[in-house]
């Protein structure tokens, strides 16, 4: 659905994106992660045909962004990072304007349908300037969905929203994803990306890592861990756990044992049984999977390490 | 090129402009000032002083008797037409400067650029949005000026006399819209390149130069042979 091959974009001397390649499958929710200035917004702006790439082949919805920008634009719904609505116009006037630009048939009907869906139908005649940021963002989503685009580009969709509005937005993204839309989402909120995205790309001008959160976690942070909280950690218990076949690493932290395993769900009963047999009294058992935040920091640290060793 | 999209862009800009006092108030002021107040001041000033500088080689196609009538005739036939270049220039360049730079400042340009309309449609929509209010203001000023001048000076000219000759039709319906179009096109192009409205307005200031040249030409044309 989205193919990016060798994308490079520079603003004068400043390289925003360098040789970036990734693809987003149809119906997938894909996260674009990176620190400030990593090139996330530039990438989204290129995918939306707002700015041209310097080089690279970018295909969205089957159309090349350089050769067929109008066809690309017709199939893409964009939610920019900054809320972009005409403050002096009402919600309905804003939406009717964009409906006309996108050639939406029966625009009033379509707008009402979407406003109802997002539960803001009673705000249709209000000036946008009178709305809260959360409501403005909902109107922006309606605007992005007016022409029923198969591809959605969401640049920091919950940025600056209060927790309730942010949750409404996340729930909406989940709904849109279940409808089969292809979604590319950039966010600073790593927890959010972990909740919403099937796969992620970590970029910092260039691509640093690509895959599902689990795949990347395993690659950069090692396997998930089983965590045992014991009344007392004795030597026999540690030895019993170490002797279990699937155990890769064992790490002791006070009354806690962190056990690296390949398949934690299968390993938990075996490890628990071994610990109990060795006389251990288990207070709590859980599976610890490294979060995206930890992964993100690790990937960036790795990159910085490579850069400093390289140069 | 699709006109429904071009008109959608223009209508959106007009609607926004109508809601903002920053464009409506100055436009109404310009129309009222140049259409009513300035002609009234000129006529009353002429009546009060009686004598006004008039270049001797100004042709008088009608029988104009007395210095008062001659001075008013000169003012309204030679100087006032320039107002119909200034008004659309003032109104249209405010809108044209805001056209792209204002959208960029407010963050809405991104959505216009992401919409499936080509650059010509967007540019034409913006030009139309800025041009029409300027031209309409110019025509409204003319429509106010005609009765004002005739009402206040008919005693001097023994009846309605303004406007005189086909040159007025050419100025109002041809030169004024054409000059506005040129000014708007230049300002829109500027507005699309600069970072903010202020820079666009400063750049558009250059458009006053041709008008100054015309004013100076008027002065030099008859300046050496004053009474």
Boltz contact constraints between the chains, C-beta under 6 A:
constraints:
  - contact:
      token1: [A, 48]
      token2: [B, 114]
      max_distance: 6.0
  - contact:
      token1: [A, 50]
      token2: [B, 110]
      max_distance: 6.0
  - contact:
      token1: [A, 50]
      token2: [B, 113]
      max_distance: 6.0
  - contact:
      token1: [A, 50]
      token2: [B, 114]
      max_distance: 6.0
  - contact:
      token1: [A, 70]
      token2: [B, 116]
      max_distance: 6.0
  - contact:
      token1: [A, 73]
      token2: [B, 116]
      max_distance: 6.0
  - contact:
      token1: [A, 74]
      token2: [B, 116]
      max_distance: 6.0
  - contact:
      token1: [A, 78]
      token2: [B, 114]
      max_distance: 6.0
  - contact:
      token1: [A, 80]
      token2: [B, 110]
      max_distance: 6.0
  - contact:
      token1: [A, 82]
      token2: [B, 107]
      max_distance: 6.0
  - contact:
      token1: [A, 84]
      token2: [B, 107]
      max_distance: 6.0
  - contact:
      token1: [A, 84]
      token2: [B, 108]
      max_distance: 6.0
  - contact:
      token1: [A, 84]
      token2: [B, 110]
      max_distance: 6.0
  - contact:
      token1: [A, 84]
      token2: [B, 111]
      max_distance: 6.0
  - contact:
      token1: [A, 88]
      token2: [B, 16]
      max_distance: 6.0
  - contact:
      token1: [A, 88]
      token2: [B, 19]
      max_distance: 6.0
  - contact:
      token1: [A, 97]
      token2: [B, 12]
      max_distance: 6.0
  - contact:
      token1: [A, 100]
      token2: [B, 8]
      max_distance: 6.0
  - contact:
      token1: [A, 101]
      token2: [B, 5]
      max_distance: 6.0
  - contact:
      token1: [A, 101]
      token2: [B, 8]
      max_distance: 6.0
  - contact:
      token1: [A, 101]
      token2: [B, 115]
      max_distance: 6.0
  - contact:
      token1: [A, 101]
      token2: [B, 117]
      max_distance: 6.0
